[in-house]
Amino acid sequence: MEKSKELELFRKIPHMITGIIYLAAFLYLGYSKVFVWGSCIVVCASILGIFLVRYVPWWHQVFRSMIREGNPIKGIGVPMYFGGMFIACSFHYFFGIPKDVVVYAIITLAIGDGIATIVGKSHLGVCRPFGYAKSYSGMIVGIILSLIVSGCFLIMFEMELNTFRILMYVTIGMIIEFLLVHKKAHKYCLDNFVIPFGIVLLSIACE
């Protein structure tokens, strides 16, 4: 595996793991003060990290493998990522979207987007219709894994399991991920915010 692919794998594994942990924390704690304050601290710390990466050389050396290449604002993906997940949880609290939709939003972002990028960077992602880091195979694998992991979460937390409903939401989320091909969207990690935001807006529109 080439060095760039190894770095992408190293970057996306924490992406997926932290998303799973964040979702589990929300499902266990609910939209409680502990969860909200914890989320705010994480987002603020990640914003502080942007300045540390920019102005503290040794900090940049430690976290350089976690930074997406070509980011004008190095480290912007982290606050966008946690901010996107927090927005999805906030929509559940303030607008009453179903809790299972929050599951689909976070799982699609964490697992679907993560695995799609890994597949797209590998030899499996040979078909890139837009000539960028997107592939049909990555999108399909992302949909399948998001469907499976979302179903597992629904079962573990005793929520209603509706395969068609899961498939609808994760597919829409992965289509959003697939279509975010503009280089500016990629550079500023807009997918980390737009995927969960798009899924919760779909829920508001449809339910």
N, C-alpha and C positions, 0 to 999 in steps of 0.2 A: 504493500500500500504506500502511495506517495505521501510525502510529508504533509502536504496541504490537506489530504484526506484524513490523515491521522489527527491533525489539529481540529478538523471539523467534527470528527468522532468525539474527541476529547471535549469539545465545546458543547456538543448536543447531549451527551450523557448527563451532565449536571442539569441541563435544560429540562430534560425529561424527569429526572429524579426530584428536582425542586418543585416542579409542577404537581407531581403526585403528592408530595408532602404538604404542599399548600392546600390542595383540594381536601386531603384528609383532615387537615387542621380546621378548615371551614365546616366540614360535615360533622366533626366532633364538637367543635366549640360554638357553631352557629355564628351569627353576626353579633358577637358579644364584644364587650369593651376590650377584653384580652386580644381577641382576633383583630379588631379594628386598630388598636394601638400597635400591635405586633406588625400589622401590614404597613402602617404609616412609618414605623421605625425602619422596616426593611426598605421601603421605597426611598425614604430620606437618606439612609445609609448608602444606597446604590447611587443616588445623585451625588453624594459626597465623594463616592468612589470615582466618578467621572473626573472630578477636579484632582483627585490624588493620582489617577492614571496620567493626567495631562501634565502635572507639575512636580510629581515625585518620581524620579527615575526608577528607583528600586521597586516601587509599587507597580509601575508599568511592566517591569521585568517579570514580576511574580504572576501577573494576571494577563500577560500578553496573549497567551494561548486561548484565553476565554473571550477575546475581543474579535468581532467580525472584521475581516480585512476590508479596508476601504471606508470604514466609518469616519466621516468628518468629525463627529463627536465621539471619541473613543469611549466605549463602555455604555453608550446610550441604550443598548439593547436590554440591559438589566432592569432599569427603572420602567422601561416600556413594557417589559415582560410582566413584572409584578404589578404594575399599574393596570395592565389589561385584565389580569386575573381579579384584582381587587374591584375593578369596575363591574365585572360580571357578578361578583358576590353582592355588590352594592345594589345592583338592579333587582336582585332577589329581595332585598330588604325594603327598598324604597318603592319599587314598582310592582312587587308581588309576582315576578316571573317564577315559574316552578323551579324547585331546587334541582330537579333532574337536568334542566337546561343549563344550569351553572356547571354541572358535571360535564355535559357535552362540550361546553365552551372551553373549559380548562383542559380537558383531555385532548380535544382536537388541537389546541395550541401546544400543549406539552408533548404529547405522544405523536399525534398526526403530523404536525409541522416538523418535529424533531426527526422522525424516521424518514419523512419525505426528503428532507435535506440530505440525510446520510445516503439514501438510495440514489438520489439525484447526482450526488458527487461520485458515486461508485460506477462500476462498469454496467450495473443494472439499469442505470438511468441514461441509456443511450439515446432515447427519443426526447429531445428537448424542442418542442414546437416553436418556442419563442426565442431560441438561441441563447437562453440564459439558464440559471441554475434551477430550472424546473423540469420535471419529467412526468410523463403519463404514469410510468411504473411507480414513481415516488408517491404520486397522488393516490393511486389505487392501494398501495401498501399502507399509506397513512389512513385511508378510510377503513380498511379492514382492522388494523390494530386499534384505532379509535373506537370502533364498534365493539370489539372484544373487551377492551379495558373499561369502557363506559358501562357495559353490561355487568362486568365484575363488580364495579363500584355500586351499581344499583342493587345488586344482590346482597353485597356485604352490608349496605346501609338500609336494607329493607325498603327500597323504593320500587314502584311498579316497573316491571320490565316490559317494554314494548319495542321489539326489534325494529319495526318499520320507523317508529318515531326517532329512535337513536340514529338509524341510517340516514334519515332525512336531514337531521341537524348536522351530523358529522360530515356528510357529503357537501352540504352548503359551506361549512367551514373550510373544508379542504379545497373547494372550488375557489373560495376567496384567496386562500394561500397560493393556489396555482396561478391565479390571475394577477397577483401582485408582482408583476415582472419589471415594472419601471425601476431603473437603477436607483433613483432617489428613494423609492419605497424600500428597496433592499438596504441601501446605505444607512438609512435612519431607523431600520428595524420596525417599520410600521406594521408588519405582519403580527408582531407581538401584541399590538393593541387592536388592530382591525379585526382579527379573527374572532376573539371573544366578544368584541363589541357588535360585530355583524350578527353573530348567533343570537345574542340577547335581543337585538332589535328585531330579528326575524320572529322571535317568540312573541314580542309585543304586537307585531303586525298580524300574526296568525292566531293568537289565542285570546 
